[in-house]
Amino acid sequence: MSTQTPRLEVRNLSRSYDGRAVVDDVSLTVMPGQVTCLLGPSGCGKSTTLRAIAGVEMQDKGEIWIDGKLVCDTVHRIPPERRSVGMMFQDFALFPHLSVGENVAFGLSGPRAARRARVLDLLGRVELEKYVDAFPHQLSGGEQQRVALARALAPRPRIMLMDEPFSGLDNRLRDEIRDQTLEVLKDEGTAVLLVTHEPDEAMRMADEIALMRAGRIVQRGAPYNIYNNPVDKEAAAFFSDINVIHGNVKNMQVETPFGLFLTPGMVDGTDVEIIIRPQHLKMDFDRGGRGPNPTPRDGTAARGTVERARFMGSESLVEFVMDFDGSRLKATVPAVFLPAPGTPLWLSMRRDRCFVMPCRVQSRVVDPYGRAAE
């Protein structure tokens, strides 16, 4: 078992505005060289958490530790410039009157030759060494983002805080810049806390994801685990489209048009939701292509009628109206498959890809991302 000290540790952080909890008892750790992503919808408290860690905002409760040393609680507070924390935002915030090299060198001290060597080393890593004497307005958005990264890394911060840093880039550049940024950060051994509302970005960059909703972290884990073992329906829906089928527990199982589903630990009478992602529904022109005896893994096939089919570039999305109750389900396949509206097809479910969860009783309407309806 590792005894390494966390580079960043946040303990029970809380922050309220006008009596409303924006950050509510948030705790997390980031190890040296680790990338942790705070993922969640706008307004869930991600950026407020980041600002408190940076020291530009004061929490109401909780503690912030860096390399095992307390840097901030509600009494003791080390100023931002002494925390060895770098920051990157959506706005690259480069100084327009300074050259690229001068921007990168802005936070450096020491002999001029050493500063120049550090600047050229970082610009070389982001493939911009030839632009050392250029000015920001002469660079593209992607190049400016890489300059901002080099500037943030120049003082060798122990922690890098990144608030939606790639949202201003077009899709063509975004993946390339993200990959290059991640490579440079890993080489530096910097602990990274990245804020984003995009699940794809979190899955691509993070070693660990902390999913936030309404000021709280509702689930933490490696991308694979958090995607394949969501804590609730809302967590599953944040990462992709989902289909939901309702049922009621009897004798530790629930009967559905797709067969029986086991519900261990749930008492009789519990209302449940069976959740499955569109890519895990199988489509066939007969009863699942299996004849009258379905396999245990896929269960029973249920018939639906195609309402609409669309090609999405990397996959085809087919929407159905189901015969059994008129509900609508979505299925995807990684190919061109565009059956005409009105075509009857049989759908079957991958049992090992379904999530069976009890329905939650709620006192207010909540959307799929956990925000209360107005």
Legacy VTK file of the C-alpha trace (Angstrom):
# vtk DataFile Version 3.0
C-alpha trace
ASCII
DATASET POLYDATA
POINTS 374 float
0.000 0.000 0.000
1.391 3.409 -1.022
2.270 5.874 1.736
2.958 8.727 -0.672
1.633 12.073 0.529
-1.091 13.579 -1.663
0.080 16.590 -3.619
-3.358 18.168 -3.031
-5.881 17.277 -0.356
-9.224 19.008 0.115
-11.127 18.220 3.295
-14.835 18.985 3.763
-14.795 22.190 1.717
-17.981 24.285 1.782
-18.923 27.656 0.317
-22.288 29.419 0.341
-23.696 32.544 -1.282
-26.757 34.249 0.204
-27.514 31.145 2.231
-27.295 28.782 -0.773
-24.626 26.057 -0.628
-22.602 26.243 -3.858
-19.907 23.847 -2.615
-21.145 21.389 -0.017
-18.683 19.242 1.968
-16.313 18.461 -0.914
-13.315 16.229 -0.196
-10.752 14.957 -2.708
-7.089 14.086 -3.119
-4.725 14.397 -6.085
-1.402 12.552 -6.096
1.791 13.795 -7.811
1.517 13.254 -11.557
-2.198 12.434 -11.336
-4.927 14.099 -13.402
-8.228 14.393 -11.550
-11.255 15.840 -13.272
-14.089 17.701 -11.552
-16.934 16.894 -13.916
-20.447 18.275 -13.782
-22.966 20.694 -15.291
-22.615 24.458 -15.144
-23.451 25.809 -11.707
-22.612 22.639 -9.760
-19.700 24.226 -7.840
-16.674 23.078 -9.859
-15.127 26.485 -10.518
-15.837 27.718 -6.986
-13.934 24.705 -5.648
-11.043 25.507 -7.965
-10.919 29.172 -6.885
-10.847 28.200 -3.225
-7.916 25.838 -3.846
-6.086 28.583 -5.753
-6.669 30.994 -2.859
-8.591 33.605 -4.817
-11.762 32.781 -2.892
-12.210 31.946 0.786
-14.214 28.899 1.826
-16.706 28.960 4.701
-15.617 25.567 6.035
-12.971 22.979 5.340
-9.241 22.703 4.826
-6.830 22.703 1.867
-3.506 20.864 2.160
-0.586 20.865 -0.294
2.187 18.287 0.126
0.989 17.523 3.637
1.013 21.175 4.773
-2.091 23.144 5.652
-2.399 26.163 3.345
-5.917 27.302 4.182
-8.700 26.792 6.677
-11.143 29.337 8.089
-8.401 30.902 10.247
-5.038 30.204 8.598
-4.494 31.259 4.975
-1.397 31.250 2.764
-1.777 33.784 -0.087
-2.220 32.488 -3.647
1.249 33.475 -4.844
2.892 31.280 -2.185
0.910 28.087 -2.850
2.930 26.864 -5.870
-0.278 26.530 -7.854
-0.549 27.234 -11.589
-3.836 28.142 -13.262
-5.237 27.934 -16.792
-8.618 29.285 -17.857
-10.835 29.504 -20.932
-9.369 32.941 -21.539
-5.664 32.434 -22.186
-4.995 35.880 -20.618
-1.714 36.447 -22.440
-0.193 39.907 -22.197
-0.639 41.432 -25.669
2.291 43.849 -25.280
4.765 41.075 -24.397
6.332 38.591 -26.783
5.677 34.878 -26.465
8.998 34.403 -24.684
8.304 37.307 -22.327
4.851 35.913 -21.531
6.314 32.529 -20.601
9.082 34.149 -18.534
6.699 36.481 -16.685
6.528 34.474 -13.440
10.175 33.412 -13.391
12.980 34.710 -11.206
16.699 34.041 -11.097
19.538 34.591 -13.585
18.552 35.707 -17.071
20.288 32.787 -18.756
18.418 30.265 -16.581
15.089 31.978 -17.301
15.819 31.958 -21.040
16.734 28.268 -20.945
13.496 27.404 -19.128
11.430 29.402 -21.632
13.046 27.760 -24.646
12.701 24.301 -23.090
8.972 24.732 -22.515
8.331 26.319 -25.893
10.184 23.430 -27.475
7.938 20.932 -25.699
4.823 22.625 -27.090
6.444 23.014 -30.519
6.493 26.837 -30.455
10.186 27.588 -29.975
10.354 29.449 -33.307
7.688 31.895 -32.061
9.667 33.032 -29.011
9.873 36.611 -30.340
6.375 36.740 -31.861
3.401 38.423 -30.190
0.153 36.729 -29.109
-1.963 38.351 -31.834
0.251 36.671 -34.427
-0.679 33.186 -33.158
-3.731 30.986 -33.682
-6.038 30.091 -30.811
-4.411 26.682 -30.407
-0.952 28.220 -30.349
-2.021 30.790 -27.756
-3.392 27.978 -25.603
-0.011 26.214 -25.738
1.773 29.445 -24.786
-0.598 29.766 -21.811
0.309 26.208 -20.786
4.040 26.954 -21.034
3.615 30.123 -18.976
1.645 28.298 -16.268
4.292 25.559 -16.079
7.327 27.854 -16.152
7.591 28.386 -12.350
7.306 24.590 -11.858
4.049 24.608 -9.870
3.319 21.519 -7.832
-0.361 21.716 -8.793
-2.032 22.845 -12.023
-5.656 24.015 -11.835
-7.409 24.066 -15.215
-10.869 25.588 -15.657
-12.411 24.595 -19.030
-9.105 25.464 -20.766
-10.002 23.884 -24.116
-13.560 25.147 -24.568
-12.438 28.058 -26.768
-10.809 25.774 -29.328
-12.580 24.388 -32.369
-13.217 20.655 -32.528
-10.489 20.094 -35.106
-7.774 21.291 -32.713
-9.211 20.299 -29.367
-8.157 16.651 -29.233
-4.654 17.415 -30.496
-4.106 20.218 -27.960
-5.542 18.157 -25.104
-3.236 15.246 -25.849
-0.189 17.484 -26.120
-1.098 19.293 -22.893
-1.513 16.010 -21.049
1.875 14.776 -22.277
3.668 17.923 -21.092
1.934 17.859 -17.696
2.825 14.198 -17.178
6.457 14.898 -18.110
6.581 17.648 -15.483
5.065 15.371 -12.823
2.485 18.044 -12.005
-0.673 17.157 -10.095
-3.612 18.369 -12.194
-7.160 19.278 -11.195
-9.205 19.854 -14.350
-12.708 21.330 -14.404
-14.984 20.490 -17.308
-18.635 19.893 -18.141
-17.749 17.577 -21.052
-17.733 13.839 -20.205
-15.648 13.011 -23.298
-12.906 15.376 -22.152
-12.920 13.890 -18.655
-12.739 10.344 -20.021
-9.900 11.287 -22.368
-7.690 13.110 -19.866
-8.402 11.982 -16.315
-6.881 9.281 -14.165
-9.773 9.860 -11.777
-13.140 11.566 -12.225
-15.050 13.282 -9.422
-18.629 13.749 -10.588
-20.270 16.816 -9.030
-23.936 17.670 -8.732
-25.530 20.515 -6.765
-22.307 21.324 -4.907
-21.447 17.768 -3.872
-19.237 15.010 -5.228
-21.666 12.172 -5.884
-19.157 9.639 -7.268
-15.387 9.272 -7.639
-13.367 6.714 -9.534
-11.364 5.789 -12.597
-13.116 6.682 -15.883
-13.819 3.021 -16.707
-15.337 2.324 -13.307
-17.436 5.461 -13.064
-18.827 4.882 -16.572
-19.620 1.210 -16.068
-20.782 1.434 -12.440
-22.785 4.672 -12.140
-24.033 5.478 -8.674
-27.502 6.426 -9.922
-29.547 7.118 -13.043
-28.408 10.731 -13.245
-24.761 9.675 -13.201
-25.377 7.220 -16.040
-27.260 9.859 -18.042
-24.455 12.400 -17.701
-22.091 10.228 -19.734
-24.442 9.152 -22.513
-28.022 8.721 -23.648
-29.873 6.089 -21.664
-33.024 4.021 -21.989
-35.158 3.509 -18.870
-37.675 0.708 -18.313
-39.803 0.695 -15.171
-40.816 -2.291 -13.076
-41.786 -3.509 -9.620
-39.938 -6.027 -7.440
-41.572 -9.357 -6.618
-39.631 -12.248 -5.088
-36.310 -10.388 -5.601
-36.868 -9.969 -9.324
-38.759 -7.722 -11.691
-40.705 -8.847 -14.731
-40.315 -6.837 -17.944
-41.046 -7.382 -21.655
-37.328 -8.240 -21.904
-37.616 -11.025 -19.337
-36.918 -11.283 -15.619
-34.212 -9.181 -13.950
-32.777 -10.069 -10.556
-33.002 -7.406 -7.824
-30.957 -8.754 -4.890
-31.415 -6.830 -1.674
-34.578 -5.023 -2.804
-37.812 -5.659 -0.915
-41.020 -6.645 -2.661
-43.024 -3.693 -3.941
-39.970 -1.525 -4.685
-40.325 0.468 -7.884
-37.176 0.085 -9.974
-35.656 1.491 -13.137
-33.707 -0.709 -15.532
-31.172 1.470 -17.345
-29.349 0.525 -20.524
-27.339 2.596 -22.966
-28.385 2.618 -26.652
-25.204 0.873 -27.790
-26.048 -2.152 -25.644
-29.412 -2.845 -27.277
-29.263 -5.489 -29.986
-31.540 -5.227 -33.054
-32.732 -8.132 -35.222
-35.422 -8.768 -37.826
-36.595 -11.901 -35.994
-36.674 -12.733 -32.287
-33.135 -11.576 -31.646
-31.849 -14.043 -34.225
-32.028 -16.797 -31.595
-35.305 -18.559 -32.306
-37.675 -19.432 -29.447
-34.960 -19.996 -26.787
-33.173 -16.741 -25.882
-29.750 -16.853 -24.229
-29.559 -15.935 -20.525
-27.196 -13.062 -21.305
-29.550 -11.296 -23.718
-32.865 -12.351 -22.174
-36.146 -12.127 -24.049
-36.568 -10.088 -27.225
-39.303 -7.441 -27.396
-40.707 -5.998 -30.596
-40.711 -2.355 -31.567
-41.445 -0.292 -34.660
-38.856 2.036 -36.138
-39.899 5.662 -35.708
-36.762 7.275 -37.089
-33.221 6.304 -38.122
-30.273 8.658 -38.574
-26.637 8.244 -39.531
-24.450 10.110 -37.025
-21.043 9.755 -38.701
-19.507 7.003 -36.557
-22.760 5.167 -35.815
-26.431 4.894 -36.703
-29.137 5.877 -34.210
-32.481 4.087 -34.482
-35.494 5.202 -32.425
-38.339 2.779 -31.660
-41.903 2.808 -30.403
-42.255 -0.388 -28.387
-45.240 -2.670 -28.874
-45.632 -3.542 -25.206
-46.480 -0.062 -23.881
-45.827 2.569 -26.575
-42.650 3.740 -24.864
-39.666 4.939 -26.886
-36.220 3.345 -26.861
-33.028 4.227 -28.733
-30.437 1.832 -30.121
-27.138 2.503 -31.878
-24.854 0.423 -34.077
-21.330 1.350 -35.293
-22.300 1.058 -38.970
-24.709 2.431 -41.543
-28.113 0.955 -40.643
-31.139 2.998 -41.661
-34.329 0.915 -41.582
-37.398 2.712 -42.905
-39.965 4.158 -40.469
-42.591 1.548 -39.703
-40.144 -1.385 -39.908
-40.753 -3.906 -37.098
-37.590 -5.100 -35.318
-36.839 -7.163 -32.235
-34.717 -5.676 -29.467
-32.811 -7.544 -26.796
-30.759 -6.294 -23.845
-27.278 -7.189 -22.705
-27.973 -8.239 -19.116
-24.389 -7.575 -18.074
-24.719 -4.000 -19.341
-27.955 -3.115 -17.539
-28.198 -1.154 -14.283
-31.134 -2.019 -12.008
-31.754 0.799 -9.533
-34.567 1.687 -7.134
-36.614 4.729 -8.104
-35.838 7.684 -5.901
-38.656 9.556 -4.219
-38.048 13.260 -4.795
-39.778 16.258 -3.316
-38.978 18.403 -6.345
-38.516 17.875 -10.022
-34.876 17.296 -10.964
-33.486 17.166 -14.485
-31.019 14.449 -15.622
-28.075 16.530 -14.338
-29.484 17.000 -10.856
-30.568 20.630 -11.163
-33.889 21.526 -9.618
-36.532 22.746 -12.044
-37.570 26.361 -11.659
LINES 1 375
374 0 1 2 3 4 5 6 7 8 9 10 11 12 13 14 15 16 17 18 19 20 21 22 23 24 25 26 27 28 29 30 31 32 33 34 35 36 37 38 39 40 41 42 43 44 45 46 47 48 49 50 51 52 53 54 55 56 57 58 59 60 61 62 63 64 65 66 67 68 69 70 71 72 73 74 75 76 77 78 79 80 81 82 83 84 85 86 87 88 89 90 91 92 93 94 95 96 97 98 99 100 101 102 103 104 105 106 107 108 109 110 111 112 113 114 115 116 117 118 119 120 121 122 123 124 125 126 127 128 129 130 131 132 133 134 135 136 137 138 139 140 141 142 143 144 145 146 147 148 149 150 151 152 153 154 155 156 157 158 159 160 161 162 163 164 165 166 167 168 169 170 171 172 173 174 175 176 177 178 179 180 181 182 183 184 185 186 187 188 189 190 191 192 193 194 195 196 197 198 199 200 201 202 203 204 205 206 207 208 209 210 211 212 213 214 215 216 217 218 219 220 221 222 223 224 225 226 227 228 229 230 231 232 233 234 235 236 237 238 239 240 241 242 243 244 245 246 247 248 249 250 251 252 253 254 255 256 257 258 259 260 261 262 263 264 265 266 267 268 269 270 271 272 273 274 275 276 277 278 279 280 281 282 283 284 285 286 287 288 289 290 291 292 293 294 295 296 297 298 299 300 301 302 303 304 305 306 307 308 309 310 311 312 313 314 315 316 317 318 319 320 321 322 323 324 325 326 327 328 329 330 331 332 333 334 335 336 337 338 339 340 341 342 343 344 345 346 347 348 349 350 351 352 353 354 355 356 357 358 359 360 361 362 363 364 365 366 367 368 369 370 371 372 373
